[in-house]
Amino acid sequence: MDAAQIKILAFDIFGTVVDWHGSIAREVDAMQLGVDGDAFALAWRGGYVPAMQRVMSGELGWTLIDDLHRLILDEILQRFGIASLSEEQKRHLNKVWHRLDPWPDSVAGLTRLKSRYTICTLSNGNIGLLTNMAKRAGLPWDCVLSAEVFRAYKPDPATYLGVAKVFDVAPEEVMLVAAHQSDLAGARACGLRTAYIERPLEFGAKQPKDVSPDPANTYHAKDLLDLARQLGC
């Protein structure tokens, strides 16, 4: 496909642009809670999809990711036998999702891509979370879009098609950039272009991901700098 036809690059965030696993594991280890930060990070992320499904099924009303993260946190603190944290400490720990570190290539790669395209987030994270993260990490978004805007979580078509609607472009003029094939498949089903980013260490060094290419994607890149090179940025 001619890259000139693409106008908007929409980015998944957790795992694609920022290293959620390493960031959370480091912070939990630094707190010296007597638990393994790697296992704690994986358990917290493991509750993510089931919590969103409670919203999508109607069991819970519309709920921000910050609040879902807190529901999961309260459960895993019990599971890991951590009873020493004050309410203030729990609130601070829950905001670790606002403090996730970018992958080493992210800021430079986004800056190059921004020189040619409009770049925005398309994340299940809420607007406050994504904005605080961008401010801290120096992520140069043109626009912050979130499930919160559309009141629907990916892979609901309202999220993918919502990007095209916001910018008044055709779905095929939007490309989702993500490290998750299921997210990209959802975007393609709505007519978007897709770019897969390899993040083999998303779940930590002990659980490397399969990052094999899927020919259904428009682009396949090792990182965001590689994608920028492929797109002529």
N, C-alpha and C positions, 0 to 999 in steps of 0.2 A: 504493500500500500504506500502511496505517496504521503510522506510525513506532512507535507504542506496542507493536506486535507484535515489534519487534526488541529483543533484550536484550543482545546481545554485538556489539561492533564489533571486528573483527580487521583489523589493518593490515599490508599489505605495507610494507617499510621502504625498501630501496634505490631511490631515485628518487621514491618516493611521499612519504615523511616526511623523508628526508635527501637532500642534493645530493651524490651520490657523485662526479659528474664534476667539478664545480667544486672540491670539497674536495681531491680527488687532484691535479688539475691545479695548484692553488695550492701544494700541498706539494712536488710534484716540481719546479716552477719555482723555489721557494725553495731547494731543494737545489743548484741550479746545476750540473746534471749534463750540460749541453750538449745537452739534448733538449727537444722541445716538450711541455710538460705536458699540453696538450689531447690530443695524439696518444697519449701514454703512457697517459693515463687510459682512452681509448677502446680501446686495445689490451688493457689489463688486463681491462676489463669484457668485451671480445670473447671472451676465453678462458673465460668463466664457464659458459656453456651447454655447450660441448664437454666441459669438465671434469666437470660434473655428469652428463653422459650416460655418461661412463666409469664412474661409480659406479652409475648406474641400469641399465647394461647388464651389470654384474657384472665388468667388467674390473678395477675397483678395488673393494675392500671398502668398508664404510661409512667415509666420510671427512668430517671437519668442513670447513666453508667456509674457516676460517683456513688449513687445510692445503692445500686446493685453491688458495686465493689464492697461497700460497707456490710451489706448483708452476707456476702461471701466471707469477708474478713472475720466477722463475729463467729461464724461457724468454724472456720479453720483455726482460729485462736483456741477454741475449745478442743478441737481435734488434736492440736499439737500440745495441749496442756499448758497454755500460756494464760495465766490469770493475774499477772503482775502489772498490766498496763492500765494507766488511768484513762478516763474518757478523752482527755486532751491528747494523750499519747496515741490513742487509737485513731483519733481524727487526723493527727499528723501523719501517721503511718498510711492511712487510707489515701492521703494526698500524694503518696509516692508516685501514683500514676500521673500526676502533674509534673513530676520531676524526672521522667525517664530520659536517659541519655540517648542522643542520636547515634546511629552507626557512623563510623569514621568518614564515610563518603557522602553522608546525607546532605550536609549544609552546602558543600561545594557542588554536589550534583544538582541539587535543587536550584542553586544560584545560576548554574549554566542553563538548565532547562527553562528557568523563568525568563531568560533573555530572549526566548523565542515563543514561548507558550504562556498562557494564563495557567497558573498552578494553584490548586486548592486541595484542601483536605476532603475526604469522604470517609468518615470514620463513625463508628458507633459511640465513640467518646463524645461527651457533651461539650458545648461551646466553651465554657469556662475552663475545663480541663485542657482542651486543645490550644486555647489561647495562652494559658499559663505555660504550657509545655513549649510552645513556639517562642515565647518571650525568653524563657530560660535558656533554651538550646540554640537560639538564633536561627530558627527555621523561617525562611523568607516567603511565607505564603502571600498570595494576592488576595485570598479569600478563605475564610474558615467555614466549611460546611460540615454539618453533623447530622446524625440520625435525629437529633433534637429538633432540627429545622423541619424535617419531614414527618416527625412523630412516627417513625418506622425504623426498625433496625435492618441492616443488610442481613440477608439477601432480598428483602422486600423490593420489588421493582420501583416503588416510590422513591427509593434512595438514588438508584442509578439514573432513572429518568428525571429525577428532581434536579440533578446537575445540569442536564441539557435545558430544562425549563428555566432555571435561574439565569443562565447565560444566553437564552434564546437562540440555541443552536440545535442542529439535528443530533440525535443520539450517536450517529457514526462520526461526528466531529469531536466527540469526547472519548478519551482513552483512560481507562482505569489502570493504575499502576499498583501492583500488590504482590506480596510474597505468598499468597494463598490461592491455590488453584480453584477452590470452591467459590471464593469471592469473584474471581475472574470469570468463572462460568456463569454466575448470576448476572454479571455485567454484559457478557456476550449475548445472553438470552434476551436482553433489552436493546440490543443493537449497538452497544458500545464496542470500541476497539479495546484491546487488552495488552498489557505488558507485564510479564512475570519477572520478578526480581529474586535472584537466589539469595536466601538467607539461611545457609546450612546450620548456623549455630543459634537459630531463634530460640530453641528450647534448651540451650546450653551444650557444652562440649560432650556431655555424656549421652545426649540424645540427638545426634546429627540428623537433619532432615534430608529426605530424598528431594533433590532439586532438578530432577530430570525434565527436559523440555517437553512441552505439550504443543504440538503443531497447530492447535486451535488458536493459540495466542498470536497476536500481531507481531510482538517483539518478545525476546527472551534475553535478559541481561544479567551479568554477574552482580552489578550494583548500580547505583544511580549515575555514577560517572560513566559507566559503560553504556547505559541507556542514552545519556546525553550525547556521547560520541555517535551512537547509531542514528540518532535523530539530527545529527549535524549541528549540535550546539557547542 
